[in-house]
Amino acid sequence: MTTGIIEKLQPEKIEENIYRGAAFGNEKGTVFGGFVLGQAVKACGMTVPDDRFLHSLHSYFILPGDATAPIVYNVDRIRDGRSFATRRVVAIQHGRPIFNLSASFQIQEEGLSHQVSKPMVPGPENFESVHESMKKNDNPARFWINYITQQLHPLDFRIVQPIDKETFPIRKHVWLKFDQSLVDDLLLHQSILACASDYTFLGSSLEPHRKEKPDLKFKLATIDHSIWLHRPFRIDDWLLFSHESHNAYGARGFNQGHIFTQDGTLVASLTQENLMRVYE
């Protein structure tokens, strides 16, 4: 049965342009950023005409969210043009804005087409699910990431190993898939992808430093996250998320990535800046 993440990514309409999203979980801590992003995508998409499809979003994480409390999403219908629709979303929790999002939707149009090539990596069947590997991890410091992994079920993540740490930038490849059949609702697939994209992307900034300092102590948090959605896709088919970090400075890391179908079709491009504080 489809439970958990699907229901949580479906905000409840409580007033015109106002939606309420379910709490991420019942464990005290900060809410997973991808979860807020996915709910916000669904909330603003519910205010857009059926002939418009999400093609880009830009978001800022303002304050840590409470994982045990619901989130209210205020949607501003900035413009509905002949080809595009623009929305702005502010997420509020405990009376304070914790996140904002700008999103653009477009009608289906024909045009020129080209894309970057998909990296040549082994298929997902060659790697272990993160859910299985997390069960073997008994390090108490990993409790919260284990909890996030459980809350995102049935999203399946498979990290392509080994990661080549001899060249820079270090590229990390992750196969991902929603492990249940979903309806033909592109906005649903996009909201799940938005949620999933924050799971491994955040750690890209650390990879160049982990090879020299495996026991590095750090604090990570997403500052901003942008996605360009190029082509339709299904999140219940395997997708390859290839990402890398080109820069770190001023306690901030900068990451870039692409998402491909198994047959090599580029469906999304992403950028992210994150807070990256290192402790002795």
Beta strands, then each sheet from edge to edge (+ up, - down):
strand 1: 12-15
strand 2: 18-21
strand 3: 53-61
strand 4: 71-80
strand 5: 84-93
strand 6: 96-106
strand 7: 155-159
strand 8: 171-178
strand 9: 217-229
strand 10: 239-249
strand 11: 252-261
strand 12: 266-279
sheet 1: 1+ 2- 4+ 5- 6+ 3- 9+ 12- 11+ 10- 8+ 7-
end
